[in-house]
């Protein structure tokens, strides 16, 4: 098993009357609510938390991209990744996972190829490149990309980046959205021919499953409603791979799960409940008008009835509404309790979903820094050592930097 620490970097000091006064945490929230002095402290706390996860030997640390919101204050994942790259370089185990560069937002996209190649070099070949399409809020509303053009731009950007990483001579590129006479990425990636590629997303559509399979990429399901809600999505993923005649290697997928650990089950509720509620009620307070611009989904996805994971109109939010702490644990929205309880819940979730990459969210909503550090430490010291062997040698680790696997073999 591979365990990844990811921090959404939520603004943890929204006002008490936030949901009554403001209609959305995304797009329309005025930045007068942002306090730069508090932000200075929060950003440095968040980076400290990442560095602790590296020190504790998490297999990976993940960063992602969001815009115009207080839900995730990371408009440039590459900036945060750059602050971590040298520490990752010196770690024995940890890799750097950029779970999001929303490719359609970059003009030209070779900027992504250049920056990720830099990170791969700085870290010594410990980079994983994630290419999400991006939420409609980030791409269409915050950055103004025509929703009808979003996916064509995304696929063209992907093709340009991959060619730029693989080619060893200067070439020209004449696409619909990008016309470049000279494509010549300096520096090229440390890994040959390029870093492993993950495709993060929340739609879980057959189109995505097929494209991931076609390119031999890893798919990461980024939902915040837990392993029970995700079960049918993973069932469809594995069923589609069977139909395509592909293997069932769990390292072809990753999954995000919110986790809260304390000395006892009762203390976990006492310490974390208010911060979990803050996350779902404030950090996820999204106006339906911003959920999805017309044209964001393909016709095939619309016909299949795919829903956004954000906001009060989503299936996950409807199911979660009104649940208390115990019901959220029982329903798998969160994994919580003592280390022993959390180990049992994680084993159940991993086996049920058949996943090889487990992305742990350990800092939630309004959680204070010291509590986040405690959660990360307990996960790293009391939980991960007892669940790392779930798949044993049954499957080959895939879609992971080879340098860390080679080091693992050397150490036996």
N, C-alpha and C positions, 0 to 999 in steps of 0.2 A: 504493500500500500504506500501511496504517496500522500502526505499531509501538507496542505498549503495554508498559510495564514494570509487573510485578506482583510483590509481595513477600508470601509467605505468612506471614512473621514466625514461623518455627519456633523453638522454644526450642532453643538450640544446645549445651546442656551437660547432657544426660541422662547418667546414670552408665553406666560400662562394662558392668555386668551388667544393664542395663535390661530387655532382652528376656527374660532368664531369670527375673528377679525380679518383673516386673510384666506383667500379661496384656494391657494395652492402653494406648496413648497417649491414647485417647479415653475419656471418661466415668469410668472407675474409677481413673485415675492420681491419687494423693493430692497435694494442692498443697504438702505438706511438701517436695517435690522442687524447688519453685520458690524461687529465691533472689531477693528483691526488689532487692538491690544489683546483681546481674547483670542482672535484668530492666530496671532503670533504664538501664543501659548499652546493652542490646540494643535497647530501644525507640528510644532516641536515635540509635543506629547505623542502624536501619531507616529512620527519618525522613530522616537524612542521605543515605541511598541514594536515596530518592525524590527529594529535592531535587537530587541530582546528575543523575538522569534528566531532570528538568525543564530544568536548565541545559544539558544536552546536546541538547535538542530532540527527545526522544521525543515521538511524537504524542499519547500518553496515559499516565497513571499510574493503575493500578487497585488498588482495595482490596476486601476481601471480609469475610464474617462467619462465625465459627466459635466454638463454646462448649465449655467443660469439656475442654480438651485442650492438649497441648504441641506439636501439629502446626502450628497456626496461631493465634498469640496476638493475634487481632483480634476480640474479641467485639462491638465497635462500630466498624464501618467508617466511620461518619459522624464519629467523633472524629478518626480519622487523616485523613480527607478535609478536615476543618476546619483541621487544621494545615497543609495543603497549598494550601488554596483561594486565599489571597492571592498565593502565589508563582505559582500557575497563572494567576491574573488578569494578572500582569505578564509572562508568557511570550509569545513570539511564536507558538508552535505548540501547546503541550501542553494537553490537556483532562483533566478529572477524571472518572474512571469508577468509580462505586460499583457494583462487580460483584455486591454482595450486600447487600440488606436482605431477610432472610427474612420475607416479609410476614405469614405466619400467626402469628409470634411477637409481634406488636405489638398492644397493646390500649389504645386503638383504633388502627387503622392510619393514621389521619390524622396521627399523629406522624411517620410516614415522609414523608408529603406535605409537612408543615411543614419538616422538617429538610432535605430535598432541595431544597425551594424556597429556603431560606436559602443553601445551598451554591451554587445556581445564580445567585443574586443576588450573593453575595460574589465568585464567580469571573467574573462578567460574562457569563453565558450559555455557560459552558464545561463544563457538567455532562452526563454520561450516567448515566441511572438504570438499575440492574440489579435485576431482581426474580426471584431464584431461589426455588424451592420450599424448598430447604435439605435437607441430608442427614438421614437418620433419626436419626443420633446427635445432631445439633444440635437438631432439632425435637422428636422424640418422647422421647428419653432425657434430654437435658440440660434441656429446657424443658417437658417433660411434656404436649405437645400430643397428644391422642388421634389415633393414625395414621389412623383412619377419617375424621376431621374435617379432616385437614391440607389436602388439596387443596380441599375446599369453602371452608375458611377463606381459603386463598390466593386463590382466584378472587374471592371476595367482597371481600377486602381490595384486590385489584387494581382492581376496578370502583369502589370507593369512592374510592381515591386518584386515579384518572384523572378521575372526575367532579369531585372537589374541585379539581383543577388547571384544569379547563376551565370550570366554572361561574363566573359573575361576580356571582351573587346568592346569598344564604344559602339553603340547602336542608336538608331533613330526609332521613334515610336510615334505612330500616327493613328491615334484612337479618336473616338467621337468627342471625348471630353479633354483629352490630353494630347497635345502635339509637341513633341520634343525632338529637336534636331540632334542633340547630343545627350545620350544617357550614359553616365560614367560614374558609378557610385564609388566614391572613396570615403571611408575605407570599406572593403568588402567584409562580410561576416567572418568571424573567427571559425565558426562551425561550417563544415562543408556538406552540401553546397549552401545551406542556410540553416537558421535555428528551427527547431520543431515548431509547428504551427497549430495553435488551438483556435477553435471557432466558438466563442462564447455567445450565448443568446438565451432569450426567454420564450421564444415562440414554439420551439420543438415541432417544427413542420417537416413533412416528408421531403420537401424540396431541400431543406438544410441537411437532413440526414443523407440524402443522395449525393449532394455536393461534397460533404465531408468524406463520404466513402470513396467517391471518385478521385479525390485528391489525397486520400490516406491521411487525413487530419484527425485531430481529436476534437470532440464536441463537449462543451461544458454548459450544462443547464444552470442558468443563473436565475433561480427563483428564490423568493424569500418566504415561501409558505411551507417549506419543510418536506421531509422525505415521504410522508403519506400522500401529499398533494402531487408529488412528482412521480409516483409509482406508474401511472398510466402512460406518462411521457416516455419513461425509460422502457416500458413494455413495448411501446411502438417503435422505439429506436432499435431494440434488439430484434424485434420481429422483422423490421425492414432489412437489417443485416442478414438475417436468415434467408429472406427472399432473394437477396442479391448474392447469396452463396459465400458470404464473408464469415470470418471467425467471430468468436464471442469473447475476445480479449477485453477484460474490464478496463484496461488502460486506454481504451478508445473513448472513454467518457470521463467527465468530471462533474461534480455536484457541489453546490453551495448550501451550507447548513449553519443556522444560528445556534450557538452553544453557550451555556452558562454553567460554570463549575464552581462549587464551593465545598466546604468540609462535609456538609450534610445536604440532603434534599431540601430540608426545611430552611436552612440558611441560604441556599441558592435562591429560593423564592424571596426571602427577606432582602437579599442584596440586589437582585437583578430585576425584579418585577416592574418597578417604576420605569426603568430604562428601556425595557422591552416595550412597555406600553407607549413610551415617548416615541420610540422608533416607528411603531405601526400607526400611531395616531397623529404624530406630527411630521416625522421624516417621510412618511408615506402618504401625507395629505395632499393629494393631487386632484385638481379639478378635471372632471370628465372632458372638458373642451380641449384639454391639452394632451389627452391620452394618445391620440392617434390621428394624424392628419389624413384626410381622404387621399387615397392612392399610396399610402405607406405600405400596406400589405399587398401582396400579389393577389390576383383574382382567385388562384387556386387556394390560397390560405383563407381568403374571405369565405369561399364556398365551404371550406372545412370547418368554419366557425371558430377559428383561432381567436383567442382573447388576449389582451394585454395583461401583464402581471401587475400593472400599476393601478392605483386608485380605487375608488369605491365601486366602480363598475366591473372590476375584474372578478373572475370566479374565485380566486384565492381570498380576496378581501371579503367577499360576501360570506364565504365559509367561516372566516376568522371572526367576523363581527360578533361582539358580545361574549366571546369565549373568555373564561378566567384562566389563571395560570395553569391549574391542573389540566384543564381541557386542552390548552395549547401544547402541553407536554404530551398528553395522551394522543393528540391528533398529529404529532410530529412537526408542528410549526417550529418548535424549539426543542433542542436536546438539552436537558438540564438536570442538575442534581449533584450528588457526590461523585468523585472520580469513578467509583464502582458502578454507580447507576449510569453514568455517561458512557462508560466502556460498553455496557450491555446495549444501550440504545444505538451507539455508533455501529457496533457489530451487526445489529439487526438491520439498520438502514443500508449499510454497505452490501450485505448479502442480498437484501430485497431488491435493491436497484442494480446490483452487479456493476459497481463502479470501482475504478482503480485510483482515481484522483479525488481526494476529499478536501474541499475548500472550506476552511473553518472561519466563520465570522465570530470574532471574540470581543469586539467593541461595538456596543449597541446604543444608538441614540444619544441620550444624555449621560452615558456612563462616565464617571470620573476616572481620571488617569490611573490612579492607584488600583482601582477595581479592575480596570482593563488589564493592567500588568499582572494582577493576581490570576485572572482568567487565563491569560496566555501562559503563565508559568505552570499552572496546574495542568493545562492541556499538554504542554511540552514535557513535563516531568512525570505526571501521574497517569496520563491517558495514552498518549501516542506510543510509548514503549510497549503497551499491552495490546495494541491493535495493528501494529505495523506488519505483523506476520499473517494477516487474514488470508491473503492469496498465496503466501509462501512462494514456492518455485513452480506453481501450477501454470503461471502465464509469464511470458516475456514482457518486461517493462518496455513500453513503446511511447513514442511522442514525448521523449524526455532527453535532455542533453546527455550525450554519451560520456562526457568527462566525469560526471559524478558516478555513473554506473561502473566505469573502469576503476575509479578509486574504491568503490564498494567491493569490487572483486578482489583488488589488491589486499584489502583489509580482511577479506574472508567473511 
